[in-house]
Amino acid sequence: MRETGVKRSRVLWLVAVLLTLFSAAWQRRTGPTYPYTAKVTLEGQAFRFSLPRAHAGAGDEIIRLEIQDTLVAGMLVWRRYPSTEAWKREPLHREGKWLVAQLPHQPSAGKLEYQIQLQRGSSTAMLSEKPVIIRFRGEVPAGVLLAHVLAMFLFMLFSNRAGLGALVRENKAVVYGRWGFGFLFVGGFVLGPMVQHYAFGQWWTGFPFGLDLTDNKTLVAAIAWLWALWRSRRYSAGRGALLLAAAITLLVFLIPHSMWGSELKWEELPQSTTSP
């Protein structure tokens, strides 16, 4: 009987790990800061590039396109986002096998929208149908960022494990839920604001101060788990609450990361700093 329980627990942990990995990968790949994949064809030659949508730290954003064909030239078109200002056009310059574009550095949470046009002979192609939006942020210390990511990953893992445990009426489901909430508190409400402050100069941009979905989904998950753990003081009453909290957590964390995140309002900057 004990051996059967151990095998079941291992299977549940495996499922929890797979759910957590899927959720983490989904958030990252669907988020607005994940690099944009561009595919174009010029006179029969196919090219594939990755265009950045996030810049961390000081300095300009350097975009390098590996194109060994020296007959290919390019043009960068960009402006601040959101704005109605005139587009700026700058030719790409060649550095060996690379065509290089350069976007000027912006204040934290500042965004630019840009497109790149390539040309070879009479053939031209835009690397994106619509302008790509890139957001600039401050540099987050590696230790803080790694600890935040690890804590949130462990929260998702224990949340999924608690939900699966509640589904099969496992007594330790409550314990897993408590561990999960502990990781959520540290990762979402201690380290998360630190990351936000390093990156954008603000501690919290979710409710009631803003619409940042990353902060708001953390808040929703915390409320769900507080309620579930309160209900779980008596396990017979809390099993459904644990299952519901785990389901809510999985759903809200399927929302792409950094959606509706910090965005600089250009009109609120001093006039002397608004010129790109």
C-alpha positions in Angstrom: 0.0 0.0 0.0 2.8 2.4 0.9 4.7 1.5 -2.3 1.5 2.4 -4.3 1.3 5.8 -2.5 5.0 6.5 -3.3 4.5 5.7 -7.0 1.4 7.9 -7.1 3.2 10.7 -5.5 6.1 10.5 -8.0 3.6 10.5 -10.9 1.9 13.6 -9.4 5.2 15.4 -9.0 6.1 14.6 -12.6 2.8 16.0 -13.8 3.2 19.1 -11.6 6.7 19.7 -13.1 5.5 19.3 -16.7 2.6 21.7 -16.0 5.0 24.3 -14.4 7.5 24.0 -17.3 4.7 24.4 -19.9 3.3 27.4 -18.1 6.7 29.1 -17.7 7.5 28.5 -21.4 4.1 29.7 -22.5 4.4 32.9 -20.5 7.8 33.8 -21.9 7.2 32.9 -25.5 3.8 34.7 -25.7 4.9 37.8 -23.8 5.4 41.2 -25.5 9.2 41.3 -24.7 10.0 37.9 -26.4 12.1 38.5 -29.5 10.1 38.8 -32.8 11.0 36.1 -35.4 11.3 37.6 -38.9 11.4 35.6 -42.1 11.9 37.2 -45.5 13.0 36.2 -49.1 15.1 38.4 -51.4 15.6 37.3 -55.0 15.2 33.7 -54.0 17.4 33.9 -50.9 15.6 33.1 -47.6 16.7 34.9 -44.4 15.6 34.4 -40.8 16.2 36.9 -38.0 15.4 37.6 -34.4 14.4 41.2 -33.6 14.6 42.4 -30.0 11.6 43.7 -28.1 13.4 44.4 -24.8 16.6 46.2 -23.8 18.1 46.1 -20.3 20.7 48.5 -18.9 22.6 51.4 -20.4 23.6 52.0 -24.0 21.8 51.8 -27.3 20.1 48.7 -28.6 22.3 47.2 -31.4 20.6 45.0 -33.9 22.8 42.7 -35.9 21.5 40.9 -39.0 23.8 38.1 -40.3 23.8 38.7 -44.1 27.0 37.7 -45.9 25.6 38.8 -49.3 27.2 42.3 -49.6 24.6 43.3 -52.3 21.9 43.3 -49.6 21.4 46.8 -48.0 18.9 47.9 -45.3 17.0 50.8 -43.8 15.9 51.3 -40.2 12.7 53.3 -39.6 11.8 54.2 -36.0 10.0 56.6 -33.7 9.0 56.7 -30.0 5.9 54.7 -28.9 3.2 55.7 -28.5 3.5 58.9 -30.4 2.5 60.6 -33.7 6.0 62.1 -34.4 7.6 61.7 -37.8 9.4 58.5 -38.6 13.2 58.6 -38.6 15.1 56.8 -41.3 18.7 55.6 -41.0 20.6 53.2 -43.3 22.1 50.0 -41.8 25.8 49.8 -42.0 27.9 46.8 -42.7 30.4 45.2 -40.4 31.8 42.2 -42.2 29.0 39.6 -42.5 26.6 41.7 -40.4 24.2 44.5 -41.3 23.9 46.7 -38.1 21.1 48.9 -36.9 21.1 51.1 -33.8 18.2 52.3 -31.7 19.0 55.1 -29.2 18.7 54.4 -25.5 15.5 55.5 -23.8 14.6 56.1 -20.1 13.2 53.2 -18.1 9.8 52.0 -19.4 10.3 54.1 -22.6 9.3 52.3 -25.8 10.3 52.7 -29.5 8.5 51.2 -32.5 10.7 50.2 -35.5 10.8 48.4 -38.8 13.7 47.2 -40.9 13.6 47.1 -44.7 16.0 45.0 -46.7 16.8 45.4 -50.4 18.8 43.5 -53.0 18.5 44.9 -56.5 14.9 45.5 -57.2 13.7 43.2 -54.5 12.6 44.7 -51.2 11.1 43.2 -48.0 10.0 44.4 -44.6 11.1 42.2 -41.7 7.8 42.7 -40.0 4.2 43.5 -41.2 3.8 45.9 -38.3 6.3 47.9 -36.4 8.1 46.0 -33.6 7.8 47.6 -30.2 10.8 47.5 -27.9 10.8 48.5 -24.2 13.8 49.8 -22.3 14.4 49.1 -18.6 17.1 49.4 -16.0 19.5 46.5 -15.2 18.3 44.1 -12.5 21.1 42.5 -10.4 21.4 38.9 -11.5 21.0 37.6 -8.0 17.8 39.4 -7.4 16.4 38.4 -10.8 17.4 34.7 -10.4 16.0 34.5 -6.9 12.7 36.0 -8.1 12.4 33.6 -11.0 13.3 30.6 -8.8 10.8 31.5 -6.1 7.9 32.0 -8.6 8.8 28.8 -10.4 8.7 26.9 -7.0 5.4 28.6 -6.2 3.9 27.4 -9.5 5.3 23.9 -8.9 3.9 23.6 -5.4 0.6 25.1 -6.5 0.2 22.5 -9.2 1.2 19.8 -6.8 -1.3 20.9 -4.2 -4.1 21.0 -6.8 -3.2 17.5 -8.0 -3.0 16.2 -4.5 -6.4 17.7 -3.6 -7.8 16.0 -6.8 -6.8 12.6 -5.5 -7.6 13.4 -1.9 -4.0 13.4 -0.7 -3.6 14.6 2.9 -0.3 16.4 2.2 -2.1 18.7 -0.4 -2.5 21.4 2.3 1.2 21.2 3.2 2.1 21.7 -0.5 -0.3 24.7 -0.6 1.4 26.3 2.4 4.8 25.9 0.8 3.5 27.3 -2.4 2.1 30.4 -0.7 5.4 30.9 1.1 7.3 31.0 -2.2 4.6 33.3 -3.7 5.0 35.7 -0.8 8.8 35.9 -1.2 8.9 35.8 -5.0 5.8 38.0 -5.7 5.7 40.5 -2.9 9.3 40.8 -1.8 11.6 40.1 -4.7 9.0 41.0 -7.4 8.8 44.7 -6.3 12.6 44.8 -6.1 12.8 43.6 -9.7 10.2 46.2 -10.7 12.0 49.0 -8.9 15.4 48.2 -10.4 13.8 47.8 -13.9 11.3 50.7 -13.9 11.8 52.7 -10.8 8.4 51.6 -9.3 7.6 49.1 -6.6 4.1 48.1 -7.6 2.1 48.8 -10.8 -0.8 46.6 -10.3 -4.1 47.3 -8.5 -4.9 49.9 -7.2 -2.1 51.9 -8.8 -2.1 50.5 -12.4 -3.0 47.8 -14.8 0.2 45.7 -14.9 -1.1 42.2 -15.5 2.0 40.6 -14.0 1.4 42.3 -10.7 -2.3 41.8 -10.8 -2.2 38.1 -11.6 0.2 37.7 -8.6 -2.4 39.5 -6.5 -5.2 37.3 -7.7 -3.2 34.1 -7.0 -2.4 35.4 -3.5 -6.0 36.1 -2.7 -7.0 32.7 -4.1 -4.4 30.9 -2.0 -5.2 32.8 1.2 -8.8 31.9 0.9 -7.9 28.2 0.1 -5.6 27.9 3.1 -8.1 29.5 5.4 -10.7 27.0 4.2 -8.2 24.2 4.6 -8.1 24.6 8.4 -10.4 21.6 8.1 -9.3 19.5 5.2 -12.8 18.1 4.4 -13.9 21.7 3.7 -10.7 22.8 2.0 -10.1 20.2 -0.6 -12.3 22.0 -3.2 -10.7 25.3 -2.2 -7.2 24.0 -2.8 -8.2 22.6 -6.2 -9.9 25.9 -7.2 -6.9 28.0 -6.0 -4.5 25.8 -8.1 -6.8 26.1 -11.1 -7.0 29.9 -10.8 -3.2 30.1 -10.4 -2.7 28.0 -13.5 -5.2 30.1 -15.5 -3.9 33.5 -14.5 -0.2 32.5 -15.1 -1.1 31.5 -18.6 -1.5 35.2 -19.2 1.7 36.3 -21.1 4.4 37.8 -19.0 4.8 41.6 -18.9 1.4 42.3 -20.5 0.2 45.9 -19.9 3.5 46.5 -18.1 5.1 49.8 -17.3 5.0 52.3 -20.1 6.6 55.7 -20.1 4.2 58.6 -20.9 6.4 60.9 -23.0 4.2 64.0 -22.4 4.9 63.8 -18.7 8.7 64.1 -19.1 10.4 67.5 -18.9 10.6 69.2 -22.3 14.4 69.0 -22.3 14.4 65.2 -22.1 11.7 64.4 -24.6 13.8 64.6 -27.7 15.1 61.2 -28.9 
